[in-house]
């Protein structure tokens, strides 16, 4: 197939591109490189089946020019990856989820492209403690701009699918980690400890409990759902069935980095920042029926991420800044 991946220079997007290229597809990556890294895609540069377009997905005219009617499928991953920054600047999530998604859908409509895969997030459900959310759960009450904008973008995808005879796959994943991670608690802990191995500041009480998915399991889910789910609009939660606390992640990072006598401090309250959800539980029944199972537990995904990032020179560069 001819496939577009928006946000394809990012952590998740570039891993998806690797899998698509390995399967023989032709891939066009559209990314403004604000959070992505061209080095993640360097090994595809000489392939006639690969193209990188450095462009902002919000610029509909430029997006239309970069795409064409030969496109079979769009994986729309472009978004603001820094959830906490959305509290300081709420326009970030609005622009990079809602505006960007509308722009992509308009470009698809212009060219008659009929298939879109959209990565939403568990933040659409809001904060309900230990309640397990199924895809049919409601009402949806997001507590962050990230969750609100993802929910808004889901609505746009649904409307365009109904109005213009498109087919859509929408996934709501738990936290995603792995090689090439550019943000998140594992990456942040390791960066802080590279800078100062004697102390670690933990946001909140450290008891926040969530599922963590290895990116390889996530890409497996993307490709399985897109291939097997046949409805016009297909919603799926994506989560492992195991969970780990932030304090537990700190234990694994300190151990994995070979450190000892690290002084830990916690900030006040149960959450890391306003809009954070301390406990997230997603029900996986729907995707399990398609045959997907996470190969990594949350703890195993954290350990694999630590091992990969220890070999990543970006950590040393960022720690030196």
N, C-alpha and C positions, 0 to 999 in steps of 0.2 A: 504494500500500500504506500501511497504518498501521505505522509503524516507531518503535521505541524505540532511542535511542542513549545508553548509559550513558557517563559521561565526556564528554558532548557539548559541554561548555563549554571543553574543553582544546584544545590546538594541533591535534592530528589530528582529534579528534571534531568540532570546529566546522567544519573544512574539509569533512569528510564531510557534516555537516548542510547546508552550503551546496549541495552537489551534489544531495543528496536533495530539498531544497526546490525547486531549479531544475528537477528532473525531475517535479515535481507530487505528490510523496508528502506524507503528513501525518506530522509528526515530533514525538515527545515526547523531550525531553532530560532525563535524570536525572543530576544532578551535585551534589556537596556543596560545590563551589567552593573546595576546599582547594588545588587547583592550576589550576583553570580560571578563566576571565575572562568575566563576563557581557557585556562590551563586544564580544566576538567574535560574539555572537548578537544584538546590539541591532537589526540591520536586519531580523530576522525577527519582532520582538516583536508587531507589529500584524497579522501574518498569522493568519487563522483556522485554518490548517493547522499552526501551530507552538505548542508548549507547553513551558515550562521548569518542571521540578519540582526545587526545591532540597532534595535529600535524599541521605542516605548509603546507598549500595547495600547495605551490610552489614545494614541494618535491614529484615529480611524483611517484617515486618508493614506497614511504611510503603511498601515496594516493591510489595507486593500491592495496596495501596490506590491507588497511583499508576498501576498498569497495569490491563489488562482483557482479556477474551477476544477483543476485536476486533483485537488486535495480531497482525500477520502475521509480523513479523521483528524480532529483537533484534540490534543491533550492540553487543557488550559490549566497550567500550574502557576502562572505569574500571580504574585501576591506580596503583600508586606509580610516579611518573615519575623519581624521584631514586634511581638505582641505587646510587650510592656511600653514601647514607644508610642503605641496608639493611644495611650492614656494622656501623654503630653501633647500629642498632635493628632486629634481624631480625624483630620483630613487624610492621614496616611492610609488607613484601612478603607475609607470611603473611596478614595481615588484608585487604589491599587487592587481593590476587590470589585466594588460595584461599577465604577466608571470603566475600569479595564475590561470587565466581563461584558458590559454593554457594548463596548467598542469591538471586542472580538466577535460577539454575536452579530453585530451589524456587518462586519466584514464577511462573516460566513453567509449571511443572508444575501449580500451583494453578489457573491460568487456561486450561490446555490449549494454550499457545503452543508451536508445534512447530519453529520455525526460529531458530537462533542462529549468529551470526558472531563468532568470538573472535579477538582479536589477542594472540598469544603472542609469542615472540621468539627470536632466534638463540641466546640464552643457555642454552637447553635442551640444546644440544649439548656445552657445555663447552669446554675448551681443548685443541685438537689441532693447533695450528700451521697449516701450509699445507694440511692435509687439507681437501678439498671435501666438504661434507656434503650428501647427498641426504635426502629426507624419510624414507627407509627406513634411514638410518644408525643404528647402535647399537653398544654401549650408550650411552645418554644419561647424561652425567656432568656436570651443571651445577656450576660452581665459585662461584656467587654465590647469595644468597638470592633475588634477582630471577629468575635462571634456574630455580632449584629450584621456586619458587612458580608460575611460568608452566607448568612441566612438571606440577606437581600439579593446576593448574586444567585443563590439557588432559585429564588423566585423569578429572576430574569431568565435563567436557563429554562425553567419550566414554561414560562409564558412564550418564549420564542419557539420551543419545541411544539407547543400546541398550535400557535399561530402560523408557523411556517414549515410544518411537517418535518421537524428535526427529530433525531433520536438522541437521548442524553443518558449518561451514566454519571451519577453523583456519589462520591464517597466521602464519608465523615470519619476520618482516621483519628486514632489516639496520637500521642507524641511519637515522632519519627526521629530515629537517631541512626548513626552508622558512619562509615568512611565519608569524607568530604563534608561532614557537618560544619556549618558556619555559625551556628548559634545554639542556644538551648543550655540546659543545666549542666550536662556532662562537659560540653565544650567550654562553658564559662568557668566551671570549677577547675578544669585543667589549665586554662589560661591564667587564672588567678594564682594557682599554685606554682606555675612556671615562674611567675613574677616574684612571688614570695612563698616559699615552701614551708614557712613556719606558722602560717595562720590562714584560715578560711572563713570568710563571712558568708553565712547562709541566710537567704531571704525568707522571712517567716519563721515558724517554729520547726521546720524541717519534717513535719509529720504529713505533709501533703502526699497523697497516695494516688498514683496513676499507673496506667499501662504504658509501656515503652515498646515500640515496634522497631525491629531492624529494617533498614531500607530495602534489603533484598526480599523480605516477606511482603513489604508494601508493593513493590513492583510486581511480584507474583500475583497479588490480589488485583492490581490494576488490569493486568493482561487477562486474567481469568474472568473477571467481571465483564470486561468489554467483549470478550469472546462468547460468553455463555448466557448473559442476561439479555433477553430478547424484547423486553417491554419498550414502550416509547420513552418513558422516564423511569430510570432504575436507581433507586436509593439503596445504599448499603453502609452500615456501620463497619468499622475496621478496627479491631483491637485484639490483643492477646488476652488470654484468660488469667494472666498473672499480673501482679502489681508490685511496685516498689516505692518506698518513701524517698523523699529528698535526702534525709539523713542516711538511708541505706545506699543511695548513690554516692554520697560523700565518702562513706566507708570504702566502697569499691574503687573510687578514684584514688583515694589516699593509698590504698593497698596496691593498686595497679601501677602507681607512679613510684612505688618503693619508698614512701615517706613514712616518718614516724614523728611523734610529738608535735603534731599539728594542732594548734589551738583553734577551736571552733567557736564562733560567736553567731548568735541568731538575732535577727531584727524582731521587733515586737509584732504580735498578732499571728494568725493562723495562715495568712496568705503572703506571697512574695511581693505582690503589688496589687493596687486596686484593679479589679477586673480579673484577677487570677481565680481559678476554680480549684480549691484544695483537694477535692476528691472527685474523680471522674470514673464512671462505670458504664461501659457500652455493651449492649447485648449483641452477640455475634451470630445469632441463629440463622439469619438470612444468607450471609455469605458462606457459612459453614455448609449449608445445603448444596452449594455449588462445588464443594470439595476443598475449600481453602482452610488451612490450619497454619498457625504461626509455627515456624521451625524453631524460633528463639523465644525463650521466656523473657520477661522484662529484664531480669538480672543478667541473663546471658547476652541480651542485646547491649546492655550497658558495658559489660566486660569486653565484648567484641569491639565496641566503639572506642573504648579506652585504648585497646591494643592498636587500633588503626591510627588514632590521633597521635599516639606517642611517636609514630613514624612520620608525622605530617609537619613539615618545616614552617607552616603557617603559625603554629602555636608559639614557636620561638620568636617569630617576627612580631606577632601581636603582643606578646608578653614584654617585648623590649620597647614598645611604644609608650 
